[in-house]
Amino acid sequence: MAENDLRAVAFPKLDETQLASLERCSLTVLKRYRDGEKLFETGQSNGKFFVIKSGQVEILDESGETLKTIMVHGPGEFTGEVGQLTGSPSLVSAVARGDCEVYEMSQDALRQLLNHHPEVGDIILQAFIARRQLLRESEGFTGLRVIGSRYSQDTFRVREFLAKNRIPFTWLDLETDPQVNQLLKQFVVSEADTPVIAWGRKLLLRNPSNRELAELLGLRRPLEQTVYDLMVVGAGPAGLAAAVYGASEGLFTMVLERTAPGGQAGRSMRIENYLGFPTGISGGELAERAVIQANKFGARLPVATPVTALTFDKAYPVVHLEGGETVTGKCLLISTGADYRLLGIEGCEQFEGRGVYYAATPIEAQMCRGSDVVVVGGGNSAGQAAIFLAGQVRKVYLVIRGDNLDKDMSSYLARRIEQTPNIEVLLNTEVRRMSGTGYLSEVELVNNKTGEVRTMKTPALFSFIGAVPRTDWLPPEIERDTKEFIRTGPALSQSPHWTARRQPFLLETSHPGVFAAGDVRSDSVKRVASAVGEGAMAVMFVHEYLKDM
Ligand SMILES: Cc1cc2nc3c(=O)[nH]c(=O)nc-3n(C[C@H](O)[C@H](O)[C@H](O)COP(=O)(O)OP(=O)(O)OC[C@H]3O[C@@H](n4cnc5c(N)ncnc54)[C@H](O)[C@@H]3O)c2cc1C
């Protein structure tokens, strides 16, 4: 969308009829603020939403070195962005300019408005999505500041976590950014404390874990002590679809996610074969929209909540989180997908996040712009990565073990690769060695037919070599196939673990009430559309199961 169109969607004005419908809404409170009074402050997470009835409200960015005005809202306009729905701390402050009157709504009231009054709710929701996009893309908005070295694995982890969770931030590289020394002095920290996280002039965290970051950002709050109708583990396309369908159909739904919503799809900059997006959509954007949708219907989706074990308390599944907390549900959907296999090459691990990457997004591309890079793998994900990177780097070497580009790749991608001048396909080739001091600088390739060895100078190798299912946390009651993918369906009625009198539903595992969907499921089709379809279908079986409980 062109910037002007995006701004029009981001900053609409509600008309008299729409304002009148707000006035009639019992959840709205009319409030007055005096000139200079703050309606809310940066970092505050009370989630209040304001529509201006009279007067003006100025929106301020306090995240950089100087205070900036983002917008002045007048009558009919409203505050807020997507964080409003998730209860995340506000990224901006709002101050009354002159005396003003506003309609005030709590987070729950706003959710009701979005669900029950689409004539106003849709305008608000679209504005929230567009505002977050404008903030993220704006050169002037600093957001969180991450100060850390390009050679630090923790800095990479923090940047990756923020990017995957779509949090606006600015990275200041310890190695090259001229402001860094001054800022470290100002925050009274040393290089050894990095990565550090700051907001405006305030230091917030030193080398935080993902959990600490999630708590700071309101992505993770204390878990409610309750029994959910549906627990979902994994917020890739399958888990997100289950969250949307489950919550919208009245199930009290909790989704637990290790790092960030989106799963493997979140690593793709361009998904072109998902129905309804003829020009493609990035996995990150697809996930962001799904999260907003799930939140709108009231699903809980805290990150970072890695699940480490599954036990049973009578009939109820109980999942155990890293750190010792537990969550109980009447039903469980396992949608933990798969992870890219690590390159089995000696020394590879030391370069992870320092030259070896398992995704190709702007975060990784920032580390190798203008260089030659190596992409390993012959499937669609490697093909997409090669095409995305070709637009960012000098040259891409696509390393494929087999002798045919078309063997595992969709033909539209294979043809595009052949037509991209700065991609060179190296067939029958494997990675033999990697080297570098602290950071990858050289990769040795070998042709498995001729034995010819080729050494590449490169700061980055992107690996997409087949996936392993994330099922290591499951007990033996959940039957798996020889490759550890979860088995589901009627045939499991023969399993020694199956205890019910009926046959298992299509997506049910060997334990009644535990379902599996998406890439983690044995024999599933490894695609976004099928993961979404299975997530939605699983909810139908959950209803069936709950009916007989
Ligand atoms: C780079 C790339 C490009 C792709 N492009 C396309 C494409 O163009 N079109 C297409 O159709 N498909 C594409 N795919 C495949 C598609 O993304 C997958 O089929 C789809 O994401 C599978 O969805 P899923 O929900 O089953 O699992 P996943 O996407 O794997 O999601 C699983 C989620 O579970 C979480 N998780 C795992 N273990 C735990 C745990 N113990 N506790 C909590 N959370 C956990 C993970 O963090 C992850 O978020 C691509 C894949 C990749 C990697």
The ligand as an SDF file (V2000), in Angstrom:
LIG
                    3D

 53 58  0  0  0  0  0  0  0  0999 V2000
   11.8080  -20.5320    5.0760 C   0  0  0  0  0  0  0  0  0  0  0  0
   10.5210  -21.2740    4.8690 C   0  0  0  0  0  0  0  0  0  0  0  0
    9.6930  -20.9280    3.8120 C   0  0  0  0  0  0  0  0  0  0  0  0
    8.4830  -21.6030    3.6130 C   0  0  0  0  0  0  0  0  0  0  0  0
    7.6860  -21.2100    2.5890 N   0  0  0  0  0  0  0  0  0  0  0  0
    6.4890  -21.8090    2.4020 C   0  0  0  0  0  0  0  0  0  0  0  0
    5.6160  -21.3630    1.3540 C   0  0  0  0  0  0  0  0  0  0  0  0
    5.9380  -20.4660    0.5830 O   0  0  0  0  0  0  0  0  0  0  0  0
    4.4130  -21.9840    1.2430 N   0  0  0  0  0  0  0  0  0  0  0  0
    4.0160  -22.9840    2.0600 C   0  0  0  0  0  0  0  0  0  0  0  0
    2.8900  -23.4700    1.9370 O   0  0  0  0  0  0  0  0  0  0  0  0
    4.8250  -23.4350    3.0510 N   0  0  0  0  0  0  0  0  0  0  0  0
    6.0510  -22.8720    3.2320 C   0  0  0  0  0  0  0  0  0  0  0  0
    6.8810  -23.3220    4.2250 N   0  0  0  0  0  0  0  0  0  0  0  0
    6.4320  -24.4340    5.0800 C   0  0  0  0  0  0  0  0  0  0  0  0
    5.4710  -23.9150    6.1600 C   0  0  0  0  0  0  0  0  0  0  0  0
    6.0190  -22.7480    6.7440 O   0  0  0  0  0  0  0  0  0  0  0  0
    5.1900  -24.9770    7.2050 C   0  0  0  0  0  0  0  0  0  0  0  0
    4.5980  -26.0820    6.5770 O   0  0  0  0  0  0  0  0  0  0  0  0
    4.2330  -24.4420    8.2900 C   0  0  0  0  0  0  0  0  0  0  0  0
    4.8110  -23.3240    8.9400 O   0  0  0  0  0  0  0  0  0  0  0  0
    3.9270  -25.5300    9.3240 C   0  0  0  0  0  0  0  0  0  0  0  0
    3.1320  -24.9570   10.3020 O   0  0  0  0  0  0  0  0  0  0  0  0
    2.9730  -25.6050   11.7520 P   0  0  0  0  0  0  0  0  0  0  0  0
    2.0920  -24.6880   12.5190 O   0  0  0  0  0  0  0  0  0  0  0  0
    2.5810  -27.0100   11.6340 O   0  0  0  0  0  0  0  0  0  0  0  0
    4.4440  -25.6310   12.3880 O   0  0  0  0  0  0  0  0  0  0  0  0
    5.5780  -24.5480   12.5280 P   0  0  0  0  0  0  0  0  0  0  0  0
    5.4340  -23.4790   11.5270 O   0  0  0  0  0  0  0  0  0  0  0  0
    6.8460  -25.3210   12.5730 O   0  0  0  0  0  0  0  0  0  0  0  0
    5.3030  -23.8930   13.9660 O   0  0  0  0  0  0  0  0  0  0  0  0
    5.5350  -24.5870   15.1580 C   0  0  0  0  0  0  0  0  0  0  0  0
    5.6250  -23.6010   16.3170 C   0  0  0  0  0  0  0  0  0  0  0  0
    5.7360  -24.3260   17.5330 O   0  0  0  0  0  0  0  0  0  0  0  0
    6.6710  -23.6960   18.3910 C   0  0  0  0  0  0  0  0  0  0  0  0
    7.2020  -24.7000   19.2980 N   0  0  0  0  0  0  0  0  0  0  0  0
    7.9750  -25.7910   18.9930 C   0  0  0  0  0  0  0  0  0  0  0  0
    8.2490  -26.4940   20.1050 N   0  0  0  0  0  0  0  0  0  0  0  0
    7.6440  -25.8380   21.1340 C   0  0  0  0  0  0  0  0  0  0  0  0
    7.5730  -26.0780   22.5410 C   0  0  0  0  0  0  0  0  0  0  0  0
    8.1530  -27.1490   23.0940 N   0  0  0  0  0  0  0  0  0  0  0  0
    6.8900  -25.2010   23.3050 N   0  0  0  0  0  0  0  0  0  0  0  0
    6.2600  -24.1190   22.7530 C   0  0  0  0  0  0  0  0  0  0  0  0
    6.3060  -23.8550   21.4290 N   0  0  0  0  0  0  0  0  0  0  0  0
    6.9810  -24.6990   20.6300 C   0  0  0  0  0  0  0  0  0  0  0  0
    7.7300  -23.1550   17.4400 C   0  0  0  0  0  0  0  0  0  0  0  0
    8.4640  -22.1040   18.0350 O   0  0  0  0  0  0  0  0  0  0  0  0
    6.8570  -22.6930   16.2630 C   0  0  0  0  0  0  0  0  0  0  0  0
    6.4570  -21.3650   16.4040 O   0  0  0  0  0  0  0  0  0  0  0  0
    8.1120  -22.6650    4.4620 C   0  0  0  0  0  0  0  0  0  0  0  0
    8.9470  -23.0320    5.5160 C   0  0  0  0  0  0  0  0  0  0  0  0
   10.1480  -22.3560    5.7240 C   0  0  0  0  0  0  0  0  0  0  0  0
   11.0430  -22.7470    6.8660 C   0  0  0  0  0  0  0  0  0  0  0  0
  1  2  1  0
  2  3  1  0
  2 52  2  0
  3  4  2  0
  4  5  1  0
  4 50  1  0
  5  6  2  0
  6  7  1  0
  6 13  1  0
  7  8  2  0
  7  9  1  0
  9 10  1  0
 10 11  2  0
 10 12  1  0
 12 13  2  0
 13 14  1  0
 14 15  1  0
 14 50  1  0
 15 16  1  0
 16 17  1  0
 16 18  1  0
 18 19  1  0
 18 20  1  0
 20 21  1  0
 20 22  1  0
 22 23  1  0
 23 24  1  0
 24 25  2  0
 24 26  1  0
 24 27  1  0
 27 28  1  0
 28 29  2  0
 28 30  1  0
 28 31  1  0
 31 32  1  0
 32 33  1  0
 33 34  1  0
 33 48  1  0
 34 35  1  0
 35 36  1  0
 35 46  1  0
 36 37  1  0
 36 45  1  0
 37 38  2  0
 38 39  1  0
 39 40  1  0
 39 45  2  0
 40 41  1  0
 40 42  2  0
 42 43  1  0
 43 44  2  0
 44 45  1  0
 46 47  1  0
 46 48  1  0
 48 49  1  0
 50 51  2  0
 51 52  1  0
 52 53  1  0
M  END
$$$$
